[in-house]
Amino acid sequence: MKSLHLIVAALLASTLLISCGTHADSRQPTVSQQDAYDLSWGLTPRKARGNPKMRYQYNSRAEQASAP
């Protein structure tokens, strides 16, 4: 039974070491890294869509006219 525990512990340790060592750079890539990945994978370059448009129009005259 001890050998089985040692084998399982060795497998878990090797899995943790492999998974911790390889994902550091690809977890949160920068935009330029994402673009480089896209090009290396054969995808078309992404197009910028611009900033989100948040428009809030405040008309003080309309508020004053509706006030009693």
C-alpha positions as CSV (number, residue, x, y, z in Angstrom):
1,M,0.0,0.0,0.0
2,K,2.9,2.3,0.6
3,S,4.2,2.0,-2.9
4,L,0.8,2.9,-4.3
5,H,0.7,6.1,-2.2
6,L,4.2,6.9,-3.3
7,I,3.3,6.5,-7.0
8,V,0.2,8.7,-6.6
9,A,2.2,11.3,-4.8
10,A,4.8,11.3,-7.4
11,L,2.2,11.7,-10.2
12,L,0.6,14.6,-8.4
13,A,3.9,16.3,-7.8
14,S,5.0,15.9,-11.4
15,T,1.6,17.2,-12.7
16,L,1.8,20.3,-10.4
17,L,5.4,21.0,-11.5
18,I,4.6,20.8,-15.2
19,S,1.4,22.9,-14.9
20,C,2.9,25.6,-12.8
21,G,5.9,26.1,-15.1
22,T,4.3,26.5,-18.5
23,H,1.3,28.8,-18.1
24,A,2.9,31.9,-16.7
25,D,3.2,33.9,-20.0
26,S,0.0,32.8,-21.7
27,R,-2.5,33.4,-18.8
28,Q,-2.8,37.2,-19.2
29,P,-1.1,38.2,-22.4
30,T,-0.8,41.8,-23.4
31,V,-2.6,43.1,-26.5
32,S,0.6,43.0,-28.6
33,Q,1.2,39.4,-27.4
34,Q,-2.3,38.5,-28.4
35,D,-1.8,40.0,-31.8
36,A,1.5,38.0,-32.2
37,Y,-0.3,34.8,-31.1
38,D,-3.1,35.5,-33.7
39,L,-0.6,35.9,-36.5
40,S,1.4,32.9,-35.5
41,W,-1.7,30.8,-35.4
42,G,-2.7,32.0,-38.9
43,L,-5.6,34.2,-37.9
44,T,-6.4,37.5,-39.5
45,P,-5.3,40.6,-37.6
46,R,-7.9,42.1,-35.4
47,K,-9.3,45.5,-36.2
48,A,-9.7,48.2,-33.6
49,R,-13.3,49.1,-32.9
50,G,-12.6,52.3,-31.1
51,N,-13.5,53.3,-27.6
52,P,-16.9,52.6,-26.1
53,K,-19.3,55.5,-26.7
54,M,-21.0,56.6,-23.5
55,R,-23.2,59.6,-24.2
56,Y,-25.3,61.3,-21.7
57,Q,-27.1,64.3,-22.9
58,Y,-28.3,66.7,-20.2
59,N,-30.7,69.4,-21.2
60,S,-31.2,71.9,-18.4
61,R,-33.8,73.9,-20.2
62,A,-36.1,70.9,-20.6
63,E,-35.8,70.2,-16.9
64,Q,-36.6,73.8,-16.0
65,A,-39.6,73.9,-18.3
66,S,-41.1,70.7,-16.7
67,A,-40.6,72.0,-13.2
68,P,-43.9,73.3,-11.5
